[in-house]
């Protein structure tokens, strides 16, 4: 299963809530920890997996007997994965989890959250192990979440004939920001649960947009303070901090020109077309810019979900992204 959508649209919360409600066994690999890294190595990934396996082992000690494989040290009621010369193989871990699942008559769900961060993984391709598990291990289920373009086209490469996962059947779920009606209903339900009568739901949507993450944060602050203006200001401050960090990481990752990208964000605040973007960049630099350069800038913003395209118009994906015009990084 591939769950796609912009950040903070509730992908992680949805996955966790469903898995917890169903009371299933799952391993949650949070790749967001690698957002500010230019690259990662097998050690980084395997240590995240090791921590999650040990969380499962605490509740299911009999799993240890299935993990007696090359590259694994058993230390009491925990395991240690080797990542050096005698490293543990990911496919062997998957096989061990599958064997345990078969013994218990249960499926183990493996969640890779914001999986596009694994594009940065050097020297090891996890897709081969996932493909092996997909074909041979029936007690494992993979749930991949991430931004739509990057997780599908850059990480999983589902349409690439050279990808280990090419041709595999899968379910796609696309989560989008709330429209106005849904956002208002979301706020209504949240405040009703807290037995609070809150009237300005439409105003909150007009200011913050339909991102469930921002709406949830607003509700959290309002419930604590009972101050609408303070909740809005704090939410915008919180959003700006997160969006700025993401945008700075985006710029650093590709050595991108900050002036150009901020100019495009500014140009598209109320929606824009290709010609508008090209004209604004040429005005910024006082010279002609070729179409290929403009195309690269726009495609990068689309891939990282800072822009979305509706019909022939480019739109800022998150309304509060407009707040980073004074970005410093």
QUIFEN-V464356 format. One record per backbone hydrogen bond with DSSP energy under -1.0 kcal/mol. CO is the residue of the C=O (numbers start at 1). NH is the residue of the N-H. Records with the same first field share a line. If there is no record, write none. Layout:
CO: NH / NH
This chain:
1: 144
2: 173
3: 146
4: 175
6: 9
8: 213
10: 14
11: 15
12: 16
13: 17
14: 18
15: 19
16: 20
17: 21
18: 22
19: 24
25: 109
27: 111
29: 113
31: 34
32: 35
34: 37
40: 122
41: 45
42: 46
43: 47
44: 48
45: 49
46: 50
47: 51
48: 52
49: 53
50: 54
51: 55
52: 56
53: 57
54: 58
56: 59 / 60
60: 63
61: 64
63: 66
64: 67
67: 69
69: 72
71: 82
73: 80
78: 75
80: 73
82: 88
84: 87
89: 93
90: 94
91: 95
92: 96
93: 97
94: 98
95: 99
96: 100
97: 101
98: 102
99: 103
100: 104
101: 105 / 106
108: 141
109: 27
110: 143
111: 29
112: 145
113: 31
114: 117
115: 118
116: 119
117: 120
118: 121
120: 40
126: 130
127: 131
128: 132
129: 133
130: 134
131: 135
132: 136
133: 137
137: 140
139: 108
141: 110
143: 112
144: 3
145: 115
146: 5
147: 151
148: 152
149: 153
150: 154 / 155
151: 156
152: 157 / 158
157: 160
160: 163
163: 166
165: 168
171: 2
173: 4
179: 183
180: 184
181: 185
182: 186
183: 187
184: 188
185: 189
186: 190
187: 191
188: 192
189: 193
191: 196
192: 195
200: 204
201: 205
202: 206
203: 207
204: 208
205: 209
210: 178
211: 215
212: 216
213: 217
214: 218
215: 219
216: 220
217: 221
218: 222
219: 223
220: 224
221: 225
222: 226
227: 231
228: 232
229: 233
230: 234
231: 235
232: 236
233: 237
234: 238
235: 239
236: 240
237: 241
238: 242
239: 243
240: 244
241: 245
242: 246
243: 247
244: 248
245: 249
246: 250
247: 251
248: 252
249: 253
250: 254
251: 256
257: 261
258: 262
259: 263
260: 264
261: 265
262: 266
263: 267
264: 268
266: 269
268: 271
272: 314
273: 277
274: 278
275: 279
276: 280
277: 281
278: 282
279: 283
280: 284
281: 285
282: 286 / 287
290: 294
291: 295
292: 296
293: 297
294: 298
295: 299
296: 300
297: 301
298: 302
299: 303
300: 304
301: 306 / 307
302: 305
306: 317
308: 315
310: 313
313: 310
314: 272
315: 308
318: 321
319: 322
320: 323
321: 324
324: 327
